[in-house]
Amino acid sequence: GMVRDKLGRKMSKSLGNSPDLLTLIHEYGADAVRFGIMISSPAGNDLLFDESSLEQGKFFNNKLWNAMKLLKMWDGNKAISNQQSATGNDKFAISWFENRLNECRNEVDNLMNQFRLSEALKTIYSLIWDDFCSWYLEWVKPAYGKAMKAETLQQTVQFFEQLLQLIHPYMPFITVEI
């Protein structure tokens, strides 16, 4: 495909509609630029470049970072926990997310084998943003002032590490930093 601006015009220096990638990397970060370009470039089609996709990548970086900070906070409170094993609600959440993660892995493997990189990224993005951060972390979150159960925390950290491995090819800098 061809890179076009948001008006559908071919990007060229003579039209002055080509972005300066170094400026974009400085403003949004390298991972956000990689994310923005990859999420908006379906295989074989033209890429409609819009800075809003870079902003989406920047927000996604922030979401990953905040999830890591939340897990570190829970890890710091684990010494207070009296109940070490997961409860029924946590077991349901763990089982549900484990199934979602396995489904996503299979789908991503199939998409990667077909070189549908943008669709694979969208699948991983949805898994992390919607399923892990919006649902799973809310389900396992301990009550205010309470510590997280050790078994639940351990499984949650393992899930997060697996998610970072999935997103690493698209966002290598933040995943290495985390």
N, C-alpha and C positions, 0 to 999 in steps of 0.2 A: 504494500500500500504506500500511498504518498502522504506526507505530512502537510496538513492544511491548517489554516487559522480558523477561528470559531465562525468566521463568515463563509467558510468553505473555499477560500482562495488558496492556491498553492503558495507555500511559504518560500520566499526568496529574498535575497539581500536587496535586489533592485526595488521591490515593493516596500521594503522596510518593515516587513511583518514577521521577521525571524527573531525569535527570542535569543537573548544572550544567556547561554546555559550557565556560565560562571556566575553571573548576577543572580540567576534563579537559584543556584546551589547555595550561594551566600545568603539569600533571603529565606529559602525554605528548608535547606539542608539536602544533602546528596540523596539520602534515602527517600525523602518526600518527592524529589524530582523523578527518581527511578520509579517510584510507586505511581506517580501521576501519569507518566508516559506509558507504563505497562498496563495500567487499568483502563486506559482509553484507546488501546490499540489492538482490536480484535484481529486475528490472523487473516491476512489477505485483503483486508479493507483499509481504506484511508484512515489516518489518524487525525482526528480533529483536535488540535492542540488548544487547550484552554487552561489558564492558570488556576482555575477553580479546582481542577483535579490535583494540582500540586498542593493546594491548601488542604484538600482532603487527605493527602499523604502526610502532611504536617500534623493534622489532627489525629491521624492514626498512630503516628509516632508517639504523640502525647498520651494516647490511650494505652499503648503498650507500656510506656514509662510509668503511668499511674497504676496500672495493674501490678507492676513489679513493686512499686512503693507500698501498695496495699498488702501484698504477700509478705514483704519485709516487716511491716507493722504487725501483722498477725503472728509472724515468726517471733518477734520480740515479746509478745504477750503469752507465748505458749507455756512458759514456765509456771504460770498461774493456774493452768488448767488442771482440774481434778479428774475430769472424765477423758480418758485417753482414746477410747474407741468411738468410731462414728455412730451416730444415732440413725434411726430409720429414715428420717428426712435427708440426712447427709448421704446415706447409702443410695437412696433413690437418685439424688443429684449426681453422684459419682458414676453410677451405672448409666444414667441418661447421657452424661457428657462423654463417657468412654465410648458409647455407641455412636454418638455424633462425630467424635474424632475419628473413629474407624471408618465410618461412611465417607467422611471428608477425605481421608487419606486415599481411599480407593478411587474416589472421583478425581482427585488431584493427579494420581498416578495415570489414570486413563487420559486425562486432559494433557498432561505433559507428554505422554507417548504420542499424542496427536499434534504436538507442538501448538496447543491452544493455551499459550502462556497467560494471556489476559483473563481468560475464563477461569484458569486455575487460581490466579491471584484473587479474583472476585470470590471464589469459593472459600479460600483461606481467610480473606477479609471478613466475610460474613460469619464464619465460624468463630473468629476471635472477637469481633465487635458484638455480634448479636448473641451467639450461643454462650461463649465463655464469659465475657464481661457483663453483658446485660442480664443473662439468666443464671448461669452457674454460680458466679461469684455472689450474686444476691441470695441464692438458695443456701449456700454454705456459710454465709456471713454470720459470725456469732452475734448474739444479743449484745446491746450496748454495755460496755464494761466487763463483758465476759471474754474468756480466752477461747480460741479455736481448739477443737479437739485435735490431738496430735496426728491421728490417722488421717483425718480429713485434710489437715494442712499438708502432710506429706504427699498425698495424692494430688492435691491442687498444685503444688510446686512441680510435680512430675508432669501434669497436664501442661502447665505453662512452659516448661522446658521443651516439650514436644511441639507446642505451638510455635515457639521461637525457631525450632529446627525447620518447621514447614515454611515459615515466612522468610527465613534467612536468605534464600537465593534472590529475593526481591529487595530486601532491606538489610543488607549485611552489616552496616555500621552500628545500628541501634541494637541488633541482636547480639553482636559481639560485646558491646558495651554492657548490656544487661547481663 
